[in-house]
Amino acid sequence: MSNSIDLNTFADGALQEKFNLELEKVLSNLQDPNSDYKKPRELTMKIKFVTDEARDISIVTISTSSKLVPSKDAMTKLLMGMDGRGGFLAAEYKNQVPGQQVMRVNGGEVVDIETGEIKEDTASNVRALYK
């Protein structure tokens, strides 16, 4: 009986397969630009042996796990208000012109911030809002 085991073929290749799958997760996390590059990642492979009283056979369990770095939080700003009819309006705040008071809703319509009304003639209403 040999005391050496070929790790490539052990458990019909399950040991190597489980290692490779977990390694893929670690490598993917290392390449994620939304995670902290400074924090270490870990890959753990656990091989557990349980035998019977006669000690002539052992059940071997192979498990893998990894400790990854979570993605960084993403943040944004929302402009919020009322539409004048009891409804709510919200739009993501982007780099806008200071004092800009035009809000577009799903269909591209312009909303008058003060009244909450949706304007039909977009071009003339945009000019009217800036007067």
C-alpha positions in Angstrom: 0.0 0.0 0.0 1.4 3.4 -1.0 1.3 6.3 1.4 1.4 8.9 -1.4 -1.7 10.1 -3.1 -1.9 11.8 -6.5 -3.9 15.0 -5.7 -4.8 15.4 -9.3 -6.8 12.1 -9.4 -7.8 11.8 -5.7 -11.6 11.3 -5.3 -11.9 10.9 -9.1 -10.4 14.4 -9.5 -12.9 16.1 -7.1 -10.1 17.5 -4.9 -8.5 19.4 -7.9 -11.9 20.4 -9.3 -13.1 21.9 -6.0 -9.7 23.7 -5.6 -9.9 25.1 -9.1 -13.5 26.3 -8.7 -12.7 28.1 -5.4 -9.5 29.5 -6.9 -11.5 31.0 -9.8 -13.7 32.9 -7.2 -10.6 34.3 -5.5 -9.0 35.3 -8.7 -12.2 37.0 -9.9 -12.5 38.9 -6.7 -8.9 40.0 -6.9 -9.6 41.5 -10.4 -12.8 43.2 -9.2 -12.1 47.0 -9.4 -15.0 47.6 -6.9 -13.2 45.7 -4.1 -10.4 46.8 -1.9 -7.1 45.7 -3.4 -5.2 45.9 -0.1 -7.3 43.3 1.8 -6.1 39.7 1.5 -8.3 36.9 0.2 -8.1 33.3 1.5 -8.7 29.9 0.0 -9.1 27.1 2.5 -9.2 23.4 1.5 -10.2 21.0 4.3 -9.8 17.2 4.0 -11.5 15.3 6.8 -10.8 11.7 7.6 -13.3 9.6 9.6 -12.6 5.9 10.3 -14.4 3.0 11.9 -13.4 1.1 15.0 -11.5 -1.5 12.9 -9.5 1.3 11.3 -9.5 -0.5 8.0 -11.4 2.1 6.0 -11.8 5.8 6.2 -14.4 8.1 4.8 -12.8 11.2 3.4 -14.7 14.5 3.0 -13.2 17.3 0.9 -14.5 20.9 1.3 -13.3 24.2 0.1 -14.1 27.7 1.1 -12.8 31.2 0.5 -12.9 34.6 2.2 -13.4 37.3 -0.4 -13.5 41.0 -0.1 -16.9 42.6 -0.6 -17.5 45.1 -3.3 -17.4 48.7 -2.3 -20.7 50.6 -1.7 -21.9 52.7 -4.6 -23.5 56.0 -3.8 -25.5 58.6 -5.7 -27.8 61.6 -4.9 -31.5 61.9 -5.7 -33.5 65.0 -6.2 -36.9 64.6 -4.8 -40.2 66.5 -4.8 -43.9 66.4 -5.3 -45.7 66.6 -8.6 -48.5 68.8 -7.4 -51.1 66.0 -7.7 -50.1 64.1 -4.6 -47.4 62.0 -6.5 -43.7 61.9 -5.9 -40.9 62.8 -8.3 -37.3 61.7 -8.1 -34.4 61.9 -10.4 -30.7 61.1 -10.0 -28.7 64.2 -9.4 -25.9 64.5 -11.9 -23.4 67.3 -12.6 -26.0 69.9 -13.5 -25.9 73.6 -14.2 -26.2 75.5 -10.8 -29.8 76.6 -10.3 -31.1 74.2 -13.0 -34.8 73.6 -12.4 -35.8 71.2 -15.1 -36.7 67.6 -14.3 -37.4 65.0 -17.0 -39.6 62.0 -16.2 -39.6 58.6 -17.9 -41.1 59.7 -21.3 -38.7 62.7 -21.5 -41.4 65.2 -20.6 -40.3 68.3 -18.7 -41.8 68.8 -15.2 -42.3 72.3 -13.8 -40.7 71.9 -10.4 -43.0 74.5 -8.7 -46.3 73.2 -10.0 -45.5 69.6 -10.8 -47.2 69.9 -14.2 -45.9 68.1 -17.1 -45.2 70.5 -20.0 -46.2 69.6 -23.5 -44.0 72.0 -25.5 -40.7 71.0 -24.2 -38.5 73.7 -25.9 -40.7 76.7 -25.0 -41.3 75.5 -21.4 -37.6 74.9 -20.8 -37.0 78.5 -21.9 -39.9 79.7 -19.7 -38.4 78.0 -16.6 -35.2 79.9 -17.0 -36.8 83.3 -17.2 
